[in-house]
Amino acid sequence: MDLIEGLTHFNLTKQEATLYVLLLKEGYLTGYEAAKQTGISRSNTYTALAGLVDKGAAYVLEEGKVTRYTPVSPEEFCSNKIDRLQEIKKDVLNQLPVLKSDAEGYITIKGELEIINKLKNTVRQAEARIYVSANKRVMELLKAELLDALNRGLKVVIISDEQFTLPQAICYGTEKQNEQIRLIADSQTVVTGDLEDDENSTCLYSCKRNLVDLFKDALKNEIKLIELQKGDNRG
């Protein structure tokens, strides 16, 4: 991700993000100096610098008649934003109506980022067991959530490239060259699809019992095939 774009996710405008990066490089600057170095108009520069101060990304240094701006450290700024979002999250969740239940139909999820987020959240919400089949790249993206599930005492069964292993998980190694994914949580929910086309990737999420059972059988058959192949190789 582009640095400036990344900073906009912390509630900075592009001009504020540009000036924040400049302040980190220089240590401190006046509004005039900042405008001169960035090419941003002086009026917009002063507005953006004031925005950095209001948003907790910069401090004002008063030295006589000269006003300079100095940045808050990136770790402190980002952590403060995340902490505040966590507080807001609690307040929002306490006020929002509770979702009665997962939709009974088939939900289509589009875009790699949204699919990965759904996979992660499905793992986080699991209470007993997780079965997942995906290549090493996808498994690495889910690794932190799967480790947490193992630490919570969940059974985790993985079908992936032989290069991917996870301590305490039951791993079956095979060749996974495509971007297909299959994940079943608690024998109640299934996530299936592929990530071949980045933003145009599609995935299906469902709590339909017949679909869950179908994919459970498919994963069991895949495991049996892997075991048979390994038995043949040993023989």
KEVO-13355 format. One line per 3 residues: their letters; for each residue x negated, y, z negated of C-alpha. Coordinates in Angstrom, 3 decimals. Layout:
A = X/Y/Z | ...
REM end
This chain:
MDL = 0.000/0.000/0.000 | -1.173/3.516/0.807 | -2.373/5.386/-2.309
IEG = -0.129/8.425/-1.838 | 2.872/6.213/-1.125 | 2.046/4.181/-4.229
LTH = 2.031/7.301/-6.401 | 5.443/8.338/-5.086 | 6.796/5.234/-6.849
FNL = 5.779/6.978/-10.082 | 8.147/9.867/-9.319 | 5.597/12.120/-7.627
TKQ = 6.292/13.872/-4.341 | 3.734/13.430/-1.572 | 2.328/16.909/-2.220
EAT = 2.131/16.236/-5.967 | 0.431/12.897/-5.302 | -2.076/14.558/-2.947
LYV = -2.938/17.200/-5.534 | -3.151/14.601/-8.320 | -5.744/12.630/-6.361
LLL = -7.665/15.850/-5.686 | -7.638/16.781/-9.388 | -9.006/13.336/-10.250
KEG = -11.861/13.873/-7.791 | -12.685/17.417/-8.937 | -11.863/17.272/-12.643
YLT = -10.061/20.628/-12.703 | -9.006/23.296/-10.199 | -7.105/26.545/-9.944
GYE = -4.038/26.690/-7.762 | -5.950/28.772/-5.222 | -8.797/26.218/-5.054
AAK = -6.353/23.326/-4.729 | -4.471/25.051/-1.904 | -7.706/25.813/-0.074
QTG = -8.951/22.214/-0.253 | -5.689/20.534/0.723 | -4.320/22.981/3.260
ISR = -1.008/23.058/1.387 | 0.467/26.565/1.206 | -0.242/28.425/-2.034
SNT = 3.434/28.644/-2.986 | 3.921/24.901/-2.459 | 0.666/24.174/-4.282
YTA = 1.737/26.063/-7.395 | 5.164/24.402/-7.284 | 3.557/20.959/-6.962
LAG = 1.024/21.638/-9.759 | 3.857/22.743/-12.040 | 5.629/19.510/-11.086
LVD = 2.548/17.477/-12.095 | 2.540/19.168/-15.491 | 6.297/18.590/-15.989
KGA = 5.942/14.928/-14.993 | 3.033/14.229/-17.328 | 0.363/13.876/-14.640
AYV = -1.639/17.039/-15.400 | -2.490/19.504/-18.157 | -2.953/23.269/-17.996
LEE = -6.354/24.689/-18.975 | -6.082/28.313/-20.051 | -9.375/30.202/-19.785
GKV = -8.708/33.910/-20.175 | -6.858/35.116/-17.107 | -7.744/31.988/-15.103
TRY = -5.354/29.033/-15.122 | -6.779/25.682/-14.148 | -5.195/22.264/-13.928
TPV = -6.764/18.998/-15.044 | -5.369/15.493/-14.473 | -4.077/13.028/-17.010
SPE = -5.980/9.737/-16.638 | -4.312/7.340/-14.151 | -3.991/4.570/-16.757
EFC = -2.306/6.901/-19.238 | -0.024/8.480/-16.645 | 1.116/5.159/-15.137
SNK = 1.550/3.485/-18.538 | 3.623/6.390/-19.840 | 5.904/6.160/-16.805
IDR = 6.343/2.399/-17.191 | 7.028/2.723/-20.931 | 9.657/5.356/-20.242
LQE = 11.270/3.201/-17.558 | 11.431/0.306/-20.035 | 13.269/2.564/-22.488
IKK = 15.651/3.726/-19.759 | 16.175/0.119/-18.686 | 17.348/-0.825/-22.198
DVL = 19.773/2.096/-22.335 | 21.149/1.344/-18.858 | 21.597/-2.375/-19.544
NQL = 23.416/-1.614/-22.791 | 25.900/0.574/-20.927 | 26.421/-1.365/-17.698
PVL = 29.167/-3.997/-17.454 | 27.855/-7.566/-17.674 | 27.972/-9.613/-14.459
KSD = 30.599/-12.285/-15.076 | 28.805/-14.998/-13.111 | 26.718/-15.585/-10.022
AEG = 28.625/-15.386/-6.764 | 30.089/-18.706/-5.731 | 29.233/-18.307/-2.060
YIT = 26.013/-17.982/-0.115 | 24.045/-14.765/-0.519 | 21.664/-13.695/2.258
IKG = 18.530/-11.844/1.144 | 16.497/-9.970/3.767 | 12.881/-8.779/3.726
ELE = 9.807/-10.473/2.247 | 9.583/-8.179/-0.783 | 13.215/-8.724/-1.750
IIN = 12.871/-12.490/-1.250 | 9.750/-12.667/-3.432 | 11.505/-10.585/-6.092
KLK = 14.473/-12.986/-6.030 | 12.146/-15.975/-6.361 | 10.358/-14.373/-9.309
NTV = 13.581/-13.460/-11.073 | 15.023/-16.923/-10.513 | 11.941/-18.406/-12.191
RQA = 12.160/-15.899/-15.061 | 15.815/-16.762/-15.684 | 15.325/-20.539/-15.580
EAR = 15.812/-22.350/-18.888 | 14.804/-25.984/-18.308 | 13.163/-26.901/-15.000
IYV = 11.886/-25.500/-11.725 | 11.175/-27.278/-8.442 | 9.408/-25.226/-5.790
SAN = 8.020/-26.025/-2.363 | 5.945/-23.361/-0.594 | 2.503/-22.717/0.849
KRV = -0.458/-21.475/-1.181 | 0.089/-17.804/-0.284 | 3.614/-17.773/-1.661
MEL = 2.638/-19.833/-4.689 | -0.023/-17.288/-5.601 | 2.660/-14.591/-5.572
LKA = 4.744/-16.663/-8.013 | 1.842/-17.845/-10.161 | 2.324/-15.452/-13.084
ELL = 6.027/-16.274/-13.397 | 5.378/-20.026/-13.139 | 2.683/-19.836/-15.833
DAL = 5.120/-17.997/-18.074 | 7.737/-20.689/-17.424 | 5.235/-23.376/-18.433
NRG = 4.407/-21.445/-21.586 | 8.136/-21.358/-22.362 | 8.159/-25.152/-22.189
LKV = 9.883/-25.551/-18.821 | 9.202/-28.454/-16.495 | 7.609/-27.142/-13.310
VII = 7.223/-29.308/-10.200 | 5.251/-27.851/-7.288 | 4.867/-28.994/-3.683
SDE = 2.190/-26.934/-1.985 | -1.204/-26.983/-0.283 | -3.716/-29.235/-2.006
QFT = -5.844/-26.169/-2.793 | -3.150/-24.831/-5.135 | -2.991/-26.277/-8.626
LPQ = -1.451/-25.074/-11.869 | -2.406/-26.514/-15.270 | 0.475/-28.364/-16.979
AIC = 2.612/-28.268/-13.821 | 3.336/-31.414/-11.797 | 1.671/-30.690/-8.449
YGT = 2.005/-32.561/-5.152 | -0.555/-31.577/-2.530 | 0.252/-31.601/1.172
EKQ = -0.150/-29.405/4.243 | 2.066/-26.325/4.107 | 1.170/-24.309/7.172
NEQ = 4.543/-22.603/7.662 | 6.204/-19.949/5.504 | 9.232/-22.007/4.468
IRL = 10.229/-21.832/0.812 | 12.490/-23.987/-1.342 | 13.158/-23.305/-5.011
IAD = 15.645/-24.959/-7.364 | 16.167/-23.758/-10.929 | 17.934/-25.798/-13.631
SQT = 19.734/-27.859/-10.966 | 22.095/-24.881/-10.697 | 20.631/-22.396/-8.232
VVT = 18.742/-22.729/-4.966 | 16.677/-20.237/-2.977 | 15.704/-21.297/0.534
GDL = 14.424/-19.603/3.672 | 11.188/-18.488/5.272 | 8.827/-15.519/5.284
EDD = 7.665/-15.783/8.875 | 8.838/-12.330/9.926 | 7.950/-9.982/7.028
ENS = 10.719/-7.349/6.809 | 12.999/-9.447/8.995 | 12.529/-12.577/6.914
TCL = 15.758/-14.076/5.567 | 16.569/-16.274/2.635 | 19.671/-17.939/1.217
YSC = 20.560/-17.861/-2.483 | 23.405/-19.960/-3.823 | 24.845/-21.683/-6.877
KRN = 26.939/-24.018/-4.751 | 26.634/-27.483/-6.238 | 26.642/-29.278/-2.903
LVD = 23.807/-27.131/-1.547 | 21.760/-27.534/-4.736 | 22.205/-31.316/-4.590
LFK = 21.278/-31.332/-0.901 | 17.985/-29.566/-1.533 | 17.245/-31.631/-4.634
DAL = 17.464/-34.740/-2.475 | 15.307/-33.090/0.202 | 12.586/-32.238/-2.330
KNE = 12.716/-35.733/-3.816 | 12.288/-37.226/-0.344 | 9.388/-34.868/0.352
IKL = 7.696/-36.001/-2.853 | 8.242/-39.673/-1.982 | 6.726/-39.093/1.469
IEL = 3.664/-37.426/-0.054 | 3.212/-40.331/-2.485 | 3.577/-42.872/0.341
QKG = 1.013/-41.039/2.473 | -1.448/-40.937/-0.403 | -0.868/-44.647/-1.027
DNR = -1.595/-45.392/2.625 | -4.768/-43.311/2.509 | -5.983/-45.164/-0.574
G = -5.176/-48.452/1.058
REM end
